[in-house]
Structure formats: C-alpha cells, structure tokens
Amino acid sequence: MQHSKQKRALGRKDGQRTALLRGLAVELLSKGRISTTTAKARELRPFVEKIITAAKSDTVVARRTTMSRLGEPKAEVAKVLFEDVAKKYVERDGGYTRIIKVGRSNGRDEAIIELV
C-alpha cells in the first residue's frame, strides 16, 4: 500500500524521476549552484543531502553507495564530492543546501538551489 508515501511525481514515472534527480544532483555537486523549478529543488534537497552525508565517512562502502545513488560511475563528480564537498561539511550535521526562490519565469516558479 502507498500510505504516507509523499513524494512529488514531477509529472514523470518513477524511473524518469530518478534519472532527473540523478542528473540534477550531478550538476549541483559539480557546479555548486543550479537554477530549476521550486518543486524539483525541494525534491532534490533530501536526495543530495543523503549523498553528502554518506560521502563524509569516506569509506569504500560510502563510495559505492554514492555511486549507486548517482547512477553510472562519474569519476570527476566522485572526486569533487569526496575531496571538496564532503571535507567542507565534516563539522556540519546537515543542511548542506539552500533553496532561494527567485520568482516566476515562463509561467513556473523558479528557484536556485546551492551548496551552503
């Protein structure tokens, strides 16, 4: 049963939604800041924060977990994630991202999601 399964569908099926979140996560981790819709940003936030939290331990299991969550192996993203991003947040227990609502653009609510 689907009780209390509160995820945004984002107008996509499950596999398409996962692919979208993986692509947005890779862009956010490599660039540090992306512009997207508010709904996508709010759905991306817990996805990325779980990846960063796992990467902070810097073990083989953490590397495999983050690679499976990001999809296909992306060596440059893994390097940035484990060497720069995770080390930046060692003392921080959560709240690695910030969502800034920009306003409406092309009939949709725009937001900027960035690493703090």
Buried (B, 14 or more C-beta within 10 A) or exposed (E): EEEEEEEEEBEEEEEEBBEBBBEBBBBBBBEEEBEBBBBBBBBBBEBBBBBBBBBBEEEEEBBEBBBEBBBEEBEEBBEBBBEEBBEBBEEEEEEBBEBEEEEEEEEEEBBBBBBE
